[in-house]
Amino acid sequence: MNIGENIRIRRESLGISQVELAENVGISQAMLCQIERGTKNPSLQVGREIAKQLNCSMEELFDIPKGQA
């Protein structure tokens, strides 16, 4: 899985819409859509804020096994 898929799966499991997450992170819904589709990568700052909003670590979003970050 890539970061976009991880974000989408986690967002949907929490019942959060793309619009809601994008607004809370401070990006456009179109940008979030591109991140979830894998056509854009989030900056570290945006990735950190997405992780915060989804109650997870950046490692979980990037699918990095613990101890290898």
C-alpha positions, -999 to 999 in steps of 0.1 A, spaced: 0 0 0 11 36 -5 5 66 17 -26 77 -2 -43 44 2 -34 43 39 -48 78 43 -80 69 25 -85 37 44 -79 53 78 -101 83 69 -130 62 58 -127 39 88 -131 70 110 -161 82 90 -143 114 79 -151 129 45 -124 142 22 -138 177 25 -137 175 63 -101 162 65 -89 186 39 -104 216 58 -89 204 91 -55 200 75 -56 233 57 -54 219 21 -80 217 -7 -102 187 -12 -87 184 -47 -52 182 -32 -63 155 -7 -79 136 -36 -46 137 -55 -27 125 -24 -52 96 -19 -49 86 -56 -11 87 -54 -6 114 -80 8 138 -54 28 133 -22 22 153 9 49 176 23 62 165 57 41 193 73 9 182 56 17 145 63 22 154 100 -11 172 101 -30 144 83 -15 119 108 -26 141 137 -62 145 123 -63 107 118 -50 99 152 -20 79 140 17 83 135 34 93 103 51 59 102 16 43 101 6 65 72 38 58 53 35 21 62 70 20 77 77 -9 100 85 2 136 122 6 142 130 13 105 120 50 104 
